Amino acid sequence: MQHFDGFLGLPDYGSRYLPLLPYVYAALDRVQARLEHGSALPADAVIATTPRAGKPLAAENLAMPK
């Protein structure tokens, strides 16, 4: 969680919000793989998200391993 989670109580913001921290972890995992194993970094820095579109937050909305 991060400090923007405090805005989840606001209906408009809460319906569109995705926590940022899982995407930060995904980016750090890429850097760690590069440093430890020499894995190639992607050509871009985009980590795809799955927008919620007003639905409750679920695991598929987060860049987390299953």
Secondary structure, 3 states (H helix, E strand, C coil): CCHHHHHHHCHHHHHHCCCCHHHHHHHHHHHHHHHHHCCCCCCCCCCCCCCCCCCCCCHHHCCCCC
